[in-house]
Amino acid sequence: MLDAASAIELASDLIALLRDEGGLDRHYAEAERLSPMQQDATDSLEKAQDDAEGYSVSDYAEMLDYRSHIIEQHFDDGGVELATIHGAKGRQWPLVIVASFDEDELPHAVS
């Protein structure tokens, strides 16, 4: 699969390869019940593939890098950051406030 991926020129084709042969779509489809996090990941894969349409792999990577720099430029260290629990995993904050959650989400029913 790595050989196939390295030969791909269009970013949308690379994402399609990762989703199909790479098994990302299958991984999420085989889950008994999609958690909101898994549904977000599936939606993100679809959006990424749509966004990548017409871009070369290197141009798409540059666009993603540009977007991340825009976000970093507007980040305020003294501000409040809103994040999903999944997005917050691995981060270190002195204070975390969980605004709300639904039954079977914390802990997740699959865990």
DRENDO-583099 format. One record per residue: residue number from 1; residue in one letter; chain; x, y, z of N, C-alpha, C in turn. Coordinates in nm, 4 decimals, padded with zeros to 6 digits. Layout:
BEGIN
{atom NUM 'a' 'A' {X Y Z} {X Y Z} {X Y Z}},
...
***
This chain:
BEGIN
{atom 1 'm' 'A' {00.0814 -00.1182 00.0000} {00.0000 00.0000 00.0000} {00.0870 00.1263 00.0000}},
{atom 2 'l' 'A' {00.2006 00.1228 00.0690} {00.2897 00.2398 00.0709} {00.3428 00.2718 -00.0679}},
{atom 3 'd' 'A' {00.3724 00.1670 -00.1459} {00.4176 00.1906 -00.2828} {00.3086 00.2581 -00.3644}},
{atom 4 'a' 'A' {00.1850 00.2104 -00.3486} {00.0726 00.2700 -00.4202} {00.0531 00.4150 -00.3761}},
{atom 5 'a' 'A' {00.0623 00.4400 -00.2457} {00.0425 00.5754 -00.1932} {00.1500 00.6710 -00.2446}},
{atom 6 's' 'A' {00.2727 00.6248 -00.2523} {00.3813 00.7133 -00.2962} {00.3707 00.7486 -00.4441}},
{atom 7 'a' 'A' {00.2977 00.6697 -00.5223} {00.2820 00.6966 -00.6653} {00.1639 00.7886 -00.6957}},
{atom 8 'i' 'A' {00.0819 00.8171 -00.5977} {-00.0382 00.8979 -00.6188} {-00.0029 01.0460 -00.6237}},
{atom 9 'e' 'A' {-00.0609 01.1149 -00.7219} {-00.0346 01.2575 -00.7384} {-00.1451 01.3458 -00.6839}},
{atom 10 'l' 'A' {-00.2695 01.3003 -00.6905} {-00.3822 01.3815 -00.6451} {-00.4183 01.3491 -00.5003}},
{atom 11 'a' 'A' {-00.4353 01.4540 -00.4210} {-00.4634 01.4367 -00.2783} {-00.5931 01.3599 -00.2545}},
{atom 12 's' 'A' {-00.6963 01.3863 -00.3330} {-00.8230 01.3152 -00.3137} {-00.8071 01.1660 -00.3404}},
{atom 13 'd' 'A' {-00.7204 01.1292 -00.4361} {-00.6944 00.9876 -00.4635} {-00.6202 00.9223 -00.3470}},
{atom 14 'l' 'A' {-00.5296 00.9959 -00.2845} {-00.4567 00.9431 -00.1688} {-00.5524 00.9195 -00.0520}},
{atom 15 'i' 'A' {-00.6411 01.0147 -00.0282} {-00.7380 00.9982 00.0800} {-00.8297 00.8801 00.0506}},
{atom 16 'a' 'A' {-00.8716 00.8657 -00.0757} {-00.9558 00.7515 -00.1144} {-00.8833 00.6196 -00.0875}},
{atom 17 'l' 'A' {-00.7548 00.6129 -00.1186} {-00.6761 00.4920 -00.0928} {-00.6731 00.4607 00.0566}},
{atom 18 'l' 'A' {-00.6496 00.5616 00.1385} {-00.6449 00.5413 00.2833} {-00.7805 00.4975 00.3375}},
{atom 19 'r' 'A' {-00.8861 00.5513 00.2806} {-01.0208 00.5150 00.3262} {-01.0562 00.3733 00.2831}},
{atom 20 'd' 'A' {-01.0234 00.3375 00.1595} {-01.0623 00.2066 00.1059} {-00.9613 00.0976 00.1437}},
{atom 21 'e' 'A' {-00.8489 00.0945 00.0737} {-00.7477 -00.0085 00.0987} {-00.6837 00.0057 00.2363}},
{atom 22 'g' 'A' {-00.6714 00.1280 00.2835} {-00.6142 00.1516 00.4159} {-00.7067 00.1107 00.5289}},
{atom 23 'g' 'A' {-00.8345 00.0955 00.4984} {-00.9288 00.0423 00.5948} {-00.9930 00.1417 00.6887}},
{atom 24 'l' 'A' {-00.9760 00.2721 00.6650} {-01.0350 00.3693 00.7572} {-01.1878 00.3625 00.7575}},
{atom 25 'd' 'A' {-01.2498 00.3565 00.6400} {-01.3959 00.3463 00.6350} {-01.4437 00.2161 00.6986}},
{atom 26 'r' 'A' {-01.3753 00.1066 00.6689} {-01.4122 -00.0245 00.7246} {-01.4019 -00.0231 00.8771}},
{atom 27 'h' 'A' {-01.2984 00.0415 00.9288} {-01.2797 00.0509 01.0735} {-01.4023 00.1137 01.1396}},
{atom 28 'y' 'A' {-01.4492 00.2240 01.0849} {-01.5631 00.2925 01.1448} {-01.6939 00.2192 01.1185}},
{atom 29 'a' 'A' {-01.7072 00.1539 01.0029} {-01.8305 00.0815 00.9701} {-01.8483 -00.0423 01.0572}},
{atom 30 'e' 'A' {-01.7384 -00.1025 01.1007} {-01.7469 -00.2247 01.1802} {-01.7771 -00.1985 01.3271}},
{atom 31 'a' 'A' {-01.7713 -00.0764 01.3686} {-01.8055 -00.0438 01.5076} {-01.9533 -00.0746 01.5287}},
{atom 32 'e' 'A' {-01.9863 -00.1376 01.6406} {-02.1254 -00.1734 01.6676} {-02.2146 -00.0505 01.6712}},
{atom 33 'r' 'A' {-02.1655 00.0525 01.7313} {-02.2422 00.1761 01.7443} {-02.1440 00.2916 01.7321}},
{atom 34 'l' 'A' {-02.1687 00.3787 01.6372} {-02.0773 00.4906 01.6190} {-02.0950 00.5912 01.7315}},
{atom 35 's' 'A' {-01.9855 00.6212 01.7968} {-01.9880 00.7274 01.8965} {-01.9858 00.8599 01.8207}},
{atom 36 'p' 'A' {-02.0196 00.9691 01.8860} {-02.0094 01.0990 01.8176} {-01.8684 01.1241 01.7646}},
{atom 37 'm' 'A' {-01.7660 01.0787 01.8372} {-01.6281 01.0978 01.7927} {-01.6042 01.0220 01.6629}},
{atom 38 'q' 'A' {-01.6526 00.8958 01.6547} {-01.6322 00.8169 01.5344} {-01.7110 00.8750 01.4175}},
{atom 39 'q' 'A' {-01.8306 00.9260 01.4441} {-01.9092 00.9892 01.3377} {-01.8385 01.1143 01.2889}},
{atom 40 'd' 'A' {-01.7796 01.1910 01.3796} {-01.7030 01.3088 01.3404} {-01.5849 01.2706 01.2521}},
{atom 41 'a' 'A' {-01.5187 01.1597 01.2864} {-01.4044 01.1145 01.2071} {-01.4491 01.0749 01.0673}},
{atom 42 't' 'A' {-01.5605 01.0053 01.0565} {-01.6136 00.9661 00.9260} {-01.6490 01.0897 00.8445}},
{atom 43 'd' 'A' {-01.7162 01.1847 00.9077} {-01.7516 01.3091 00.8387} {-01.6262 01.3861 00.7968}},
{atom 44 's' 'A' {-01.5240 01.3855 00.8818} {-01.3987 01.4550 00.8511} {-01.3282 01.3928 00.7309}},
{atom 45 'l' 'A' {-01.3326 01.2601 00.7208} {-01.2716 01.1927 00.6061} {-01.3426 01.2327 00.4768}},
{atom 46 'e' 'A' {-01.4743 01.2368 00.4809} {-01.5507 01.2763 00.3622} {-01.5197 01.4212 00.3241}},
{atom 47 'k' 'A' {-01.5162 01.5093 00.4238} {-01.4879 01.6506 00.3969} {-01.3458 01.6683 00.3439}},
{atom 48 'a' 'A' {-01.2503 01.5971 00.4026} {-01.1115 01.6071 00.3565} {-01.0999 01.5628 00.2111}},
{atom 49 'q' 'A' {-01.1673 01.4545 00.1765} {-01.1603 01.4062 00.0390} {-01.2248 01.5071 -00.0562}},
{atom 50 'd' 'A' {-01.3369 01.5663 -00.0157} {-01.4010 01.6687 -00.0989} {-01.3121 01.7920 -00.1122}},
{atom 51 'd' 'A' {-01.2540 01.8369 00.0002} {-01.1670 01.9553 -00.0003} {-01.0414 01.9339 -00.0846}},
{atom 52 'a' 'A' {-00.9940 01.8107 -00.0894} {-00.8690 01.7799 -00.1594} {-00.8866 01.7695 -00.3104}},
{atom 53 'e' 'A' {-01.0103 01.7674 -00.3554} {-01.0381 01.7513 -00.4986} {-00.9654 01.8577 -00.5805}},
{atom 54 'g' 'A' {-00.8882 01.8118 -00.6792} {-00.8171 01.9024 -00.7682} {-00.6801 01.9455 -00.7205}},
{atom 55 'y' 'A' {-00.6434 01.9122 -00.5978} {-00.5120 01.9483 -00.5436} {-00.4145 01.8315 -00.5593}},
{atom 56 's' 'A' {-00.2896 01.8662 -00.5845} {-00.1855 01.7639 -00.5761} {-00.1635 01.7348 -00.4277}},
{atom 57 'v' 'A' {-00.0979 01.6247 -00.3990} {-00.0706 01.5889 -00.2594} {00.0106 01.6996 -00.1921}},
{atom 58 's' 'A' {00.1129 01.7489 -00.2595} {00.1968 01.8522 -00.1973} {00.1213 01.9847 -00.1816}},
{atom 59 'd' 'A' {00.0379 02.0212 -00.2793} {-00.0400 02.1451 -00.2668} {-00.1419 02.1351 -00.1539}},
{atom 60 'y' 'A' {-00.2040 02.0194 -00.1394} {-00.3020 02.0004 -00.0323} {-00.2321 02.0066 00.1042}},
{atom 61 'a' 'A' {-00.1144 01.9453 00.1139} {-00.0383 01.9507 00.2387} {-00.0006 02.0949 00.2723}},
{atom 62 'e' 'A' {00.0374 02.1733 00.1716} {00.0699 02.3151 00.1941} {-00.0531 02.3925 00.2410}},
{atom 63 'm' 'A' {-00.1707 02.3622 00.1828} {-00.2928 02.4304 00.2229} {-00.3268 02.3979 00.3685}},
{atom 64 'l' 'A' {-00.3120 02.2707 00.4076} {-00.3384 02.2327 00.5463} {-00.2405 02.3006 00.6411}},
{atom 65 'd' 'A' {-00.1147 02.3101 00.5996} {-00.0139 02.3774 00.6812} {-00.0486 02.5252 00.6966}},
{atom 66 'y' 'A' {-00.0920 02.5882 00.5889} {-00.1325 02.7291 00.5921} {-00.2491 02.7489 00.6889}},
{atom 67 'r' 'A' {-00.3493 02.6610 00.6816} {-00.4645 02.6705 00.7714} {-00.4223 02.6582 00.9172}},
{atom 68 's' 'A' {-00.3321 02.5668 00.9466} {-00.2891 02.5493 01.0856} {-00.2143 02.6725 01.1348}},
{atom 69 'h' 'A' {-00.1371 02.7380 01.0469} {-00.0667 02.8598 01.0870} {-00.1636 02.9745 01.1130}},
{atom 70 'i' 'A' {-00.2704 02.9822 01.0356} {-00.3724 03.0851 01.0577} {-00.4335 03.0664 01.1965}},
{atom 71 'i' 'A' {-00.4641 02.9430 01.2311} {-00.5219 02.9139 01.3623} {-00.4227 02.9506 01.4724}},
{atom 72 'e' 'A' {-00.2964 02.9147 01.4554} {-00.1948 02.9449 01.5565} {-00.1778 03.0957 01.5757}},
{atom 73 'q' 'A' {-00.1896 03.1728 01.4696} {-00.1728 03.3179 01.4792} {-00.2808 03.3822 01.5656}},
{atom 74 'h' 'A' {-00.3977 03.3216 01.5707} {-00.5097 03.3791 01.6450} {-00.5315 03.3128 01.7806}},
{atom 75 'f' 'A' {-00.4410 03.2244 01.8195} {-00.4518 03.1543 01.9473} {-00.4068 03.2463 02.0600}},
{atom 76 'd' 'A' {-00.4851 03.2522 02.1641} {-00.4547 03.3373 02.2795} {-00.4251 03.2464 02.3993}},
{atom 77 'd' 'A' {-00.3008 03.2482 02.4477} {-00.2624 03.1627 02.5609} {-00.3450 03.1902 02.6860}},
{atom 78 'g' 'A' {-00.3963 03.3111 02.7005} {-00.4747 03.3451 02.8185} {-00.6236 03.3218 02.7998}},
{atom 79 'g' 'A' {-00.6631 03.2732 02.6847} {-00.8047 03.2560 02.6545} {-00.8593 03.1207 02.6968}},
{atom 80 'v' 'A' {-00.9829 03.0993 02.6612} {-01.0524 02.9735 02.6886} {-01.0533 02.8930 02.5594}},
{atom 81 'e' 'A' {-01.0261 02.7654 02.5702} {-01.0274 02.6792 02.4528} {-01.1413 02.5799 02.4656}},
{atom 82 'l' 'A' {-01.2275 02.5749 02.3653} {-01.3346 02.4770 02.3613} {-01.2871 02.3579 02.2800}},
{atom 83 'a' 'A' {-01.3100 02.2391 02.3317} {-01.2647 02.1190 02.2615} {-01.3556 02.0027 02.2949}},
{atom 84 't' 'A' {-01.3577 01.9061 02.2048} {-01.4253 01.7810 02.2364} {-01.3362 01.7024 02.3321}},
{atom 85 'i' 'A' {-01.3919 01.6051 02.3964} {-01.3106 01.5220 02.4856} {-01.2015 01.4520 02.4056}},
{atom 86 'h' 'A' {-01.2364 01.4054 02.2868} {-01.1365 01.3396 02.2021} {-01.0250 01.4378 02.1649}},
{atom 87 'g' 'A' {-01.0627 01.5591 02.1279} {-00.9633 01.6594 02.0907} {-00.8768 01.7034 02.2069}},
{atom 88 'a' 'A' {-00.9295 01.6887 02.3280} {-00.8554 01.7306 02.4470} {-00.7603 01.6227 02.4977}},
{atom 89 'k' 'A' {-00.7770 01.5015 02.4489} {-00.6956 01.3898 02.4975} {-00.5472 01.4176 02.4753}},
{atom 90 'g' 'A' {-00.4689 01.3985 02.5785} {-00.3253 01.4189 02.5688} {-00.2807 01.5611 02.5965}},
{atom 91 'r' 'A' {-00.3734 01.6518 02.6117} {-00.3400 01.7909 02.6408} {-00.3302 01.8085 02.7920}},
{atom 92 'q' 'A' {-00.2597 01.9100 02.8353} {-00.2428 01.9369 02.9779} {-00.2997 02.0733 03.0113}},
{atom 93 'w' 'A' {-00.4087 02.0738 03.0872} {-00.4680 02.1983 03.1318} {-00.4801 02.1958 03.2830}},
{atom 94 'p' 'A' {-00.4624 02.3074 03.3501} {-00.4776 02.3106 03.4950} {-00.6240 02.2985 03.5383}},
{atom 95 'l' 'A' {-00.7173 02.3314 03.4500} {-00.8593 02.3259 03.4832} {-00.9366 02.2802 03.3604}},
{atom 96 'v' 'A' {-01.0250 02.1819 03.3799} {-01.1108 02.1333 03.2719} {-01.2539 02.1353 03.3219}},
{atom 97 'i' 'A' {-01.3428 02.1923 03.2422} {-01.4845 02.1955 03.2759} {-01.5592 02.1169 03.1693}},
{atom 98 'v' 'A' {-01.6310 02.0133 03.2110} {-01.7136 01.9364 03.1193} {-01.8529 01.9967 03.1263}},
{atom 99 'a' 'A' {-01.8963 02.0550 03.0161} {-02.0233 02.1276 03.0160} {-02.1433 02.0342 03.0194}},
{atom 100 's' 'A' {-02.1343 01.9221 02.9520} {-02.2480 01.8309 02.9471} {-02.2057 01.7009 02.8818}},
{atom 101 'f' 'A' {-02.2760 01.5951 02.9125} {-02.2561 01.4691 02.8433} {-02.3822 01.3859 02.8582}},
{atom 102 'd' 'A' {-02.3984 01.2896 02.7682} {-02.5167 01.2046 02.7683} {-02.4824 01.0654 02.8178}},
{atom 103 'e' 'A' {-02.5820 00.9958 02.8676} {-02.5645 00.8587 02.9148} {-02.5048 00.7749 02.8017}},
{atom 104 'd' 'A' {-02.4151 00.6849 02.8344} {-02.3432 00.5958 02.7429} {-02.2319 00.6673 02.6644}},
{atom 105 'e' 'A' {-02.2139 00.7972 02.6859} {-02.1023 00.8653 02.6232} {-01.9817 00.8725 02.7161}},
{atom 106 'l' 'A' {-02.0048 00.8898 02.8470} {-01.8974 00.8910 02.9465} {-01.9339 00.8003 03.0602}},
{atom 107 'p' 'A' {-01.8723 00.6906 03.0827} {-01.7829 00.6275 02.9859} {-01.8633 00.5764 02.8668}},
{atom 108 'h' 'A' {-01.7963 00.5620 02.7552} {-01.8640 00.5186 02.6335} {-01.9139 00.3751 02.6492}},
{atom 109 'a' 'A' {-02.0269 00.3450 02.5900} {-02.0882 00.2129 02.6020} {-01.9979 00.1017 02.5505}},
{atom 110 'v' 'A' {-01.9105 00.1320 02.4538} {-01.8216 00.0310 02.3974} {-01.7064 -00.0018 02.4939}},
{atom 111 's' 'A' {-01.6705 00.0921 02.5825} {-01.5562 00.0693 02.6713} {-01.5910 -00.0229 02.7863}},
***
